[in-house]
Amino acid sequence: MIITLKDGSTKEYAEAMSVYDIARDISDGLSRAACVGEVDGKVVDLRTIVDRDASVNILTFDSDEGKKAYRHTCSHVLAEAVKHLYPDAKLTIGPAIADGFYYDFDMPSLDRAALDEIEKEMKKIIKKGDRLTYFTLPREEALKLMEERNEPYKIELINDLPEGEPISFYQQGDFIELCAGPHLMSTRPIKAFKLISSSGAYWRGDEHNKMLTRIYGTAYTKKEDLEEYLAYLADIKNRDHNKLGREMDLFTTVDVIGQGLPLFMPKGTKMIQKLQRWIEDLEDYEWGYVRTRTPLMAKSTLYKISDHWYHYKDGMFVFGYENKEDLNNAAAAGREIHGVEDLAMIEHDADSDVYALRPMTCPFQYYVYKARQKSYRDLPYRMGETSTLFRNEDSGEMHGLTRVRQFTISEGHLVCTPEQIDEEFKNCVKLAQYCLTTLGLQDDVTYRMSKWDPNDAGHYLGTAEDWDKVQNAMREILDEIGLKYTEAEGEAAFYGPKLDIQAKNVYGKEDTMITIQLDMFLSERYDMYYIDKDGNKKRPYIIHRTSIGCYERTLAWLIEKYSGKFPTWLCAEQVRILPISEKYQDYAQKVFKELRRNGIDVTVDSRSEKIGYKIREARMDKIPYMLVVGAQEEENGTVSVRSRFAGDEGSKSVKEFTDAICEEIRTKAIRKEEPQEAEKK
């Protein structure tokens, strides 16, 4: 047989060969580094026998598939170690993932000390270097094997496999695992690994199933690569907004208030306030928006007109019951209704209006538009609102500020003539990009055109022709802008396609930060119209958009982007005055009043602490500027400036410093830390 290698060269063999033997024939070094093979484009185990002419590629840890097999083998070592130490633990699944692997066990939760013990046992297993042996069994024999080993989850997995299909296993020493592979030839090549953490996970990701114990780990072929990754993990953990935001006293959560309902502390509130005021002034004075203020709840009737009720009801907070049957069902289930247990006392509610907290603002703003008749001269009519919204997110989905049940967005709806839609959509993109650039986030985003799913047409308003028309229009606009974007089927809103501006958090999870949507359907649902040049009623088009997105999610993004070292204009505390001793408190207060008069967020550290301690603490608090004042500063009317950016900036007059920082705040400049100062820190 003739084997064609990756570089195009060929090798001829007189008999069948395993992929591993082919690798060893090429070179001993390659066979030692090999993790898996690729035969005619299919990833296979190194044990796979090649008995025909084929293209063969040997994959090492440097390839994605090589990493996957290496780490998957490490997950088997983890499972074997756990079974040695905790014989009653039940096995479930243990796949390789992007940066490592995990294994889920039915067993009590584990602390760090337990993980360290498991690591020691894994090292013993790796040192022993058992070969991994692959074998298959008929279904009945496979079930019997798992029954003998008392592995109920494996039995469930086997029963879910198609009838007539051989059931495959891998064995290392006394450990046997139900698995399709591929794997390394033995455990010995695993050189560097670490168990990262332990957490809870529902069996098969279903909250109705039992909670399991999940152990996360990672593995590399070189110790230095592992150490580099662990340092990276430590860095992102320190930048995780859920940790850092609490440490910086920006927000907190309280169990008795509820999950997904963060409390903003004074510093976090100040930052949100600065963002909101900036966006509102920007939209109103520079981009021609009118500002609205609409209710936080409405009758179900409002949401039914647009179909929001039928698409979002399960994720809404609803009050009341639509009919007596719903009310009776609730009572029969033993639920307390509106705080009253006696059905007779509340039967009248079955005929009253059903209300829901709003998950979006668009229907409300449509009635602002409809309040007075509009002509073509009034369009585009751009409505902006700082909108607080409510969505009943699943408990497992919520995290910090990125996914919550109450949130506030920079929401807006632009009512346009068909001729205006191109320019207005482009301007919405420009506004979003301006906001991103001002915040220093422009390089951290990707763009996605979210389209409908033609295979699920019943989910959407309009016809296929309607969707083709509006999606082609959006595509032309994006191409004219020169935007680089991907397309995603099935991600559109039910009433129109959208441009989603995406970003990843420190852990690599992607979220939508800003959305701009085209809508050619809802104006008819809400009987919206304008009078054209000829005096005829015409349906407008609508653009749904945000300029900065959700304020909570944006703040989370900023915390992680800057590791809490925010641009000066955004900081809740921009300057801290540090008097050298109590003798200079009066001068410190004088400087304080001058800075406050100029709109600067400033505090005075009046504690009886040494100046070095005050400086170190201010730096720990990530304050942009520290002003040290003592005898010389008081005599000369100056301040000694130390900054987060350049360290000691020398002595400046109060006016000179005030003018400089006011300009920095006005322009929303983003100062970088100078390298030498960053290294000192």
N, C-alpha and C positions, 0 to 999 in steps of 0.2 A: 504493500500500500504506500501511497505518496502523501506525505504530510506537508502542507504549506504553512510556513510560519508567518508571524506578523510582518516581518520585513520583506516578505515575498520569496525568501529562499525556501528550498524544499529539502526534505529528508525522506529516504526510502527505507521501509522496513519489510522484512520477509514474513513477519507474524504480527498478530495483534499486540498492542502496547497500551499500558495505562498512561494517563496524562502525566502522572508523576514520573514514570520511567522515561517518557519523552523529554520532560524537563531535565532529568538527570543526564540524559544523553547529550543534551545541548551544553549543559555545564553543571558541575556540582553546586556552584554558588547559586545558580538559578533554582535548582531543586530545593535547596535549603530555604530560600526566600519565598518559594511558591506557596500561595494560599489556596487558590482554586484555578481551574482552567476554563477555557472558552473553546468549544468545539462547534464550528460552523455557526458562530454567533450566539450559542447558548451556553450560559454559565453552568459548569458541571464540577462535581467533586474530583479531586486529584486521583481518586481510585477508579474513575470511569475508564472503561476499556474502549479504545478506538480500534476498530477492526475493518476500516474502509478508508478510502481516500477522503481527506478532510482538511479544513483549515483549523489550525490549533494555535491558541494564544495562551501563554502562561501568565497568570495574574498574581502580582505580589501585593503587599500591603499598600503600595503606592496607588493602587487602583481602588475605586469605590467598592467593587465587588470583593476585592481582596480584604479590605478593612472589614466588610460585613461578615465574611466567613471567619476571620480572626476573632472578632468580637463575639460572634455567635458561639464559637467554641469556648470563649471565656465565660459566657453565660452558663454553659453546661458545667464548667468547673465550679462556678458559683453554686449551681443547683446541687452538685455532688457534695460540696462542702457543707451546705445547709442540711442536707439529709444526714451527713455524718454527725453533725452537732445537734440537730433537732430532728430525730427520727420520725416524730409524729407530724412534721410539716408535710403538707400536700402540694404536689407540683402542679403548675398550670402551664403558663407559657413564658418564654424568655428570648425575645428577639433582639437582634442588633438594631440600633437606631442611629440617627445622624452622627452623634458624637460619642457613641459608646454602646451600651446594652442595658437591659433590665431583665429581671425575673420576678414574676408574681407568685407568692406562696400563700397558702391558707395556713396561717400561723399567727401568733401574737406579734404585736409591733416590736420593733427593734430600736435600741439606742446606739450611739456612736461606739460604745464599748463593745457591743455585740457585733457590729460591723467589723471592728478591728480583729475580733476573734475569728470571724469568718474569713477574713483576709489571710490570717496565719494558716488556716486549714487549706485555703486555696493554694498557697505557696507550697505546702507539702504535696498536694496533688500534682501540681505542675512539675515539681522536682522529681517525682516518681516517674513522670513521663509516659503514662499509659497511652497506648495507641487507641485511636477511635475506630471502632469496627462498625461497618454498615451492614444491616440485614433487614429483610422484610418478612412479614408473617401474614397469613390469611386473616381475615377479620375476626373469626371466632378465636383463633389462637392469640391474636393481639389483645382481644378483650380479656381472655383468660389470664394472660401475663399481667395486665394492669390490675385485674381483680386480685390476683395473688399478692401484688405489691401494694394493694389498698390505695390506688390512685384514682379517685372518683372523677376528677376533672379530665384526666386523660381518657377515661372511659367515655365521657361525654363528647370529647373531641373526636374519638374514633367513630362513635355512632353518627356523627355529623358528616363523615366522609362518604363519598359516593360508593354505592354497592359495587362489589367486584374489583375494587381497586386495592392493590397490595398495600399493606400498612408498613411504613418504613421506620426503623429505629437506628440509633447510634448507641454504642456501648463503650465505656471507658472504665476499666477495672470492674467494680461491682455495681456501677451506676449505669442504668439503662434509661434512655430518653426517647420518647415518641418524637420524631423529627424528620423532615424531608431534606435537611442539609442545605448546601454543602458545608463541609467542615475541614479543619486542618487534619493532617495525618495523625498527629498526636498532640498532647497538651504541652510538650516540652518547648515548642517555639514561642510560647507566651512569655515575654520578657518583662513587661512593665504594665501593671494594672492598678486600679484604685477603685474601691467602693465609695461612691460619692455621697449617697444619702439613702434614706428609707422613708417611704410615705404610704398612704393608703390608696387603694385603687379598686374600683368595683370589678368583679368578674365580668369579662367581656364588655366593660365600659358601661354597663347598665346599672343605674342607681337602685334598681329593684333587686339586684343580685347581692351576694355577700361581699363585704369589704375585705379585700386581701391586703397582704403586706408586699409592697413593691420595693425591690432593692435596685438602685441605679448604680452603674459602674462604667468605667471606661478602660481601654487597653491600647497600648502602643508597642511598637517593636523596640523603641529606644527609651531609656530612662529620661533623657533630657527632653524628649518630646512630651512625655507624660508630665514632667515638671512644668513645662511651658504651658500646657493645657490647664493644669491645676492653678497656676498663677492667673491665667485668663479667667477661670471660674471665680477665683477670689475677687478679681477686679469687677466682674459683672455683678457679683453678689453685692459688692459695696456700692454699685451704681443702680441696683434694683430700686425703682422708685418706691416700692412697697416697704422697703427697709429704710432707705435713706430719707424718704419723705417724712416718716415717723420720727426718725432720729433728729431731723432738722426742725421738728415741731411744726410741720406744714399741715398735716392732717392726721386723723386717727379714726378708728371705728370702735363701736361699742356693741356688745352682743344684745343688750336690752333694747337698742334702737333698731338693729337689724342688719343683716348682711347686705352689702352693696349700697349702703347708705352712709357714706363717709361724712365725718365732721371736719370742717376746715377750721384750723386754728388761726389766730390773728395773722401770723405771717403768711400762711397759705391763702387766707382770705384777701390779704393785701395784694398778693400776686395775681389772683383771679380778677380782682377789681381793676388792676392796671391793664390786664389783657382786654377786659370787657370795655373799659373806657376808650382804649386805643381803637379797638375794632369799631365801636359805635361811632366815634368821631370820624374815623377813616371812611366808613360807609356813607355816613350822612353828609359830610362836608366835602369829600373829594370824589365820591363815586355816585352821588345823586340818589341816595336811598331815602325813603320816608320811614319813620320808626313807628312800630305798632306795639301794642300790649294787649294780649288776648288771654282768655281764661285758661286755667290749668286743667279743666275738665269740661265735658260736654255730654249731651244725651247720646245714646247709641245711634240715634237717627242720623246725626251728622256724619259719623264714620261709615254708616251703611250706604249713604249716597255715593261715596267714592269707591266702595268695596274694601276700605281699610278694615272694617269690622270683620269681614270674612277672612282676611289675610292675616290680621294681627291680633284678633280677639284673645287667642290663647296666651299671648304675651302682654296683655293689658291688665290693669287693675280695674275691675268692674264692680260697681255697687248696685245691688238690687237684682231682681229676677225678671226676665222678660215675660213670663207667663206663670199661671198658677201651677202648672205641672212641674216647672223647675223649682218652684217654691216648695211644693210637696215633697219632691225628691230630696231636696236639701234637708227638710225636716225629718224625713224618714231615715236619712243617713245619720241623724243625731247631731247635725251641725247647728251651732248657735247662729241665728240670723240677725244681723244688726244689733247684736248684744242682747237679744231677747229670745228666750227658749219657748215661750208659749205661742204656738202657731196662730191661735185665734187673735192674739194681740196685733199680729203683723200681716194678716191676710190682705189688708188693703195695699200692701207693697207690691203685690202681684200685678196690680193694675196701674201702678205709678211708673214714672219714667225711670229707665235704666241709665245710669251715668258711668262714665269711665274717665280715669285720668288720661291725659293725652299722650300718645306715643310719638306724635308729630304735630306740626303747627299748620301745615298747608291748608286744611279745610277752614280753619279759623281766619287766616289771612284772605282767603277767597271772599269771605263775607265783608271784610274791610273794603276790598276792591268793589264789591257789588253795592255797597251802601250808597254810592252816587254813580250815576250813569257816566261812562267814559267815552270819549271820542278818540279817534286815531291820534289827535294832537296830544292826548294825555299819556300816550304810550311811548316808550316803555315805562311802565309803572313798577318801580322797584321798592319792594317792601322788605325791611329788615327787622328782626326781633331777636333779643337775647332770650331764648326760649328754654324754659325748664320742662323737661320731658320725663316720662316714666315708662319703663319697660320691665316686665316681670321675668328677668333673666333666670335661667336655671342656676341653682346654687353652685354647681360644679364649674360653671363658666365664669363666675365672677372673680376678679383679681384686682386688688388695689384700687386705682383710679381708672384703669383701662376699660373695665367692664363693670358697670354699676347699675342700680335700679332707678336711681334719680340722677339726671345729668342735665347740663345746660350747654346749648350750642348757639353758634352765631348763624341762626337760620335766616333764610331769605327766599323770597319768591318774586320772580320778575315776569310780569305779564306783558307780552310782546305781540306785535303784528308778525305775520310770517316773514316779512321782509327784514325785520329787525333781529331775528333769532340768531343769525350768524355772528353779528358784531357783539350782541349781548353775551352770547356764550363765550366768545373769545375774551371779552372783558372779565367775565367771571373767572376764567383760567388765569388771566393776568393778575387779578386781585389776589387769588389764592397764592400764586407764585410770589407776589410782592410780600405777602404775610410770611410765607416760608423763608424768604430771603432775609427779611428783617429779623426773624428769630434765629437765623443761622442754620436752618433745617433744610435748605433747598437741595443739598447734595445727599440727603438721607432718604429720599422718596423715590418711588417708581409710580408709573401711571398705568391704569388698567381700564380699558373700555369694557364695561359689563353689559352683556347682551342677553336677550331672552333665550329660552330653551324651546325650540320649535317642537320638540317631542313632548312638551308639557304645555301646549298652547292654551289649555283651559285655565291655567293659572294666571294668564295675562289678559288685560283689556285689549281690544282691537284685533285686527286680522293680520295674517302673515304679510300681506301687502303693506299694511300700515307700519309694521315693525321693520320691514326691509327699507321703507322710505325714510323713517326717522333714524335708523341705524346708519344708513348710507350718508345721511346728512351730517350726523355726528362725526363719522369717519372722515368726511371731506374737511370739516372744520379742524379736526385734530391734525390732519395732514397739512393743511394750510399753515397752521401754527408752527409746524415742524416738530411736533411733540413725538418723542419715542414712547411707544406704549404697546402693551400686550392686549389681547382680546380674550375674554372669559365668558363662555356660554353658561347661561343659567344664573348669572349674578345680577341681572337687571332688576329694578323695581317692577312691580306688576303693571305699572302705568307708563314705563318708558326706560330706555337705556341710560346709562350714566357713566361718567368719568370718575373713577375712584382713584384718589391719591393715597398710596399705600406706604406704610413704614413698618419697620421691625423694632421690637423691643430688645433689651439686652440679651434675652434668651433666644432671639431669632424668630419669635412668633410674629406673624404679620397681622396688622390691623389696618382698617380703613380710617384715615385721619380726616380727609376732606372729600366731599362728594358734590358733583355738579350733574344734574339730571335734566334730560329733555322730556317734556310731557306734552303730548298732543291729544289727550283723551279727557282729562278731568275737567276742562273748561266746559265741556258739554254736559257732564254729569251735574255740575253746579250751576248750569245755565248762565255762564259768564259770557259777556259779549262786549263789543265796542262798536261805535258808529263810524263807518268808513267815510271816505271823501264824498261818496255818492249818497250818503244818508242811509246806507243799509247796515243791518246788524251782521257782525262777523264774529266768529269764534277766535279768541286769541290763543297763542301758544304760551306755555308756561315753562320757566326754568326754575327748578328747585336747586338750591345751592347753599353751601356754607363757605365762609371765607377763612375761618381758622378751625372749623370743626367743633368738636366737643371740648369745652374748656378743661374738664377733668382729665380727659385723655391727653390733651395737649400739655397740661402741666406735668403729667407722668412722663411724657416724652422729653420735656425740657429737663426734668430732674436727671433722667438717665443720660441725656446728651451731654450735659454740662457737669455731671457728677455733683450737682448742687451748687456749682460755681457759676451762677447766672450772670448774664450781662447786667451791668449796673442799673440800667433803667428799670429792669424787672425786679430787682431785689427789694424785699420788704424792708430791709435795713441796708441803706447804701453807705452810710458813714457812721463810724463809732469814734467818739472823742474820748481820749484817754489822758486825764490829768495825772501828772507825775505824783502829786500828793494832794491832800485836802486843801492846801494853801491856794491851789489854782482852780478850785471848783467854780469860783465866780467868773473867771475868764473862760472856762469851759462852757459855762451857761451862756455867756455873751456870744461865743462862736456858735453855739447851738441855735440860739434865736436867729442869728443872721442866716444860717443855712436853712432853717425851717421857713423863714420869710421868703426864701427862694424856691420853696417847694421840694426840698431835699428831705428824704427819710433818714433822720439822724437820731442817735441816742448818745447818752453820756454814761460812761462806766465810772460811777462815783464811789466804787468800793475801795476800801482801804487795803488794796493789794499792791504788790510790787509791779512796776510797769512792765517788766519782762513777762510776768504771768498774764497780765491783761492783753499784751500783744499776742502771746501764744493762743490764748482763748479766742481772741477775735479772728485769728487765722483759722482755728478749728471750726469756728462758726461761719467761715467762708465770706466774711465781710469784705466788700470791694476796697474800702478805704478806711484807714485808721489815722486819726489826727492826734499826735502826741503834743501836749501843751504843758509848759513849765515856765520857769522864770524868764528865760530868754524869749520865748514865744510871746509871753504876756507883755514884756517890755517893748518888743518890736511889732506887735500886732500881727504875728505870723502863726503858722501851724507847721509842725514837722510831719510831713506826709509819708506814710507807709502804705503801699497798695498790695493787693493780691496779685497784681500783674508784674510789677517791677521791683518789689521790695522797697527799699529806702529811696524815696523820690526827692528827698531834701526839704529845705525850708521854703515855704511859699506864703505870700500874704493871704489873708482870708479872702480878699476879693479875687486874687489870681486863682486860688483853688476853687472858689465858688463859680467863677466864670467857666473854668475848664470842665467841672463836673456837670454843670447845667447844660453845656454844649454836648457833652457825652450822652446825657439823658435825652436831650431834645432830638438828637440825631439817631438815638438808639444804637449807638456804636457798640461793636463787640470787640473789646480789647483782648488780646492774647497774652498769656503769661510768657514772659521772656524765658528762653531755655535755661539760662543759668539760675534764675530764681526758682524755676520748676524743679531743677535738680537739687537745689538746697532743701526743698520741701520734702 
